[in-house]
Amino acid sequence: MRDLSVKRWSAIHRSLYRLTGGRVGRRLANNDMLLLTTRGRKTGEPHTVPLLYLEEEGTLAVIASYGGRHQHPEWYLNLVDDPSVTAQTGNRTLRLTARTASVAERATWWPRAVSAYHDYAEYQSRTGREIPIALLEPGGHGPLISQ
């Protein structure tokens, strides 16, 4: 899918998710979805994207696959620059701190991600970069976006 199409579908998804408190858009491809808000590293403006996520013991994991493109998605570069993020899951908004999973953590999370959404394995095969996993942990002071 072309970048412009991705941006359009993301905008529609984000709007429906927010409008309905997650009743529409919370599930996709048999997986839970969240809205991740980062602070733009160039603009300083909030940037929100819908993403599949996994959860374990209060930690949320999102996969920076970008469909197997050769560059990291903007949202991932943003959270590397400023790890204070927010995530909306349903009608709940959480302030979190993001970080890239360590090698050992990725070894645990990656098989779970591929099991949940098989296309991640295909995406990894399309690119020479190792697809990062971002872990979103409780605490932080990410940008709250008005609903």
N, C-alpha and C positions, 0 to 999 in steps of 0.2 A: 504494500500500500504506500502510495506517495505521501511525503511529509505533510502536504496541504490537506489531504484527506484525513490523515491521522489527527491533525489539529482540529478539523471540523467535527469529526466524530467525538473526539475528546471533549470539545466544548458542549456538544449536545448532551453527552453522557454526564458531564459535570453539572450542567444546568438541571437536568432531570433529577439527579441524585440529590442536589441541594434543595430543590423545590419540594421534593417528597420526603425529605429526611431519610433518604436511603431506601425507601420502599420500592422505588424504581431505580435500577442500576446497581443494586447492592450485590447481585450475583451475575456472573458472566462466565461462560465456559465451565459451569459447575464449580465455580470458585467464588470466594468472597472478594468483594471489591472495596477499596477505600478511596477517599480523596486525599492526596498528599499535597500539602502546601509548603513550598520552599520560598526563600527570598532570592530573587534574581540576582546573580552575582554581578551583572553589568548594570541593571536598572534599579536594583534595590526594591523593586515591586514584588508583591506576592504572586506566585506562579503555582497554579493548582492543576494536578493531573489525576485521572482515575487509574488505579493500578490494582492488579491482583495481589493478594497478600496471604501470608501464612502467619499463624500466631502460636506462640508457646510461652507460657508462664509470664504473660504481660509484655513480651517482646514481639513486635511485628516485623516481618521480613518481606521486603519488596525486591523484585529482580530487575536490574537495569539492563534488560535484554535489547530494547529498542528494535525488536524484530530481527535481530541478527545484523544490524548495520555495523559498520566498522568504527563508528564513534559512539561514545557514551551519550545517553539522552541528557538533555539540558537539565532536567530535574535532578539527576544524579550529580552533575557537575555543581549545581547550586548547593546541594546539601554537603558536598565535600568542602565547599567554600564557607558555608555557614550551617552547622549541624542542628541549629534550632529550627524545628519543623512542627507542623501540626498535621494530624490525620483525622479525618472524619470517617467514622465507622457507623453506619446507620445515622441516627440523630445525635450521636455522641461525638464531640470534638476533643481530641487529646493533644496536649502539648508534650512533645517528645524531643529526644536528642538522637540524632542519626549518626551512624558510623558504618564504615565498610566492614563486613565480616572478615575475620582473620582467616588464614588458610585452613586451620582446623575447624572453625565454625562453618566455613563454606563447604567443607567436606561433609558436614552433617546436614546443612540446609539444602544443598544443591539436589541431592537425590529426592528429598521431599518435594522440592519445587517441580522437578521433572515428573514425579509421580502425580502431582496435582494438575499439571498442565504440560502434556507431552511435547508441545511445540517448543518449549525451552531448549530441549536437546537439539532440535532442528536449528533453532536460532544460533546456538553455540557453534554448530558445524558450519555456519555461513560466515563466521568472522574469526580473525586471528586473535582478537582480544579476548581475555577471560571475562565473561560476563559477571559483573560484581553483584553481590547481594548486599543490600543496605539493611541494617538492623536498626529499628526504631524503638528506643527504650524510654520508659517512663522518666519524667522530669524534663525540664527544658522550658524555654520561653518563646516558642515558635509563634509566628504571626497568626493571630485569630482572624478569621475572615467572617464578616457578618453574613448571616444566612439569608 
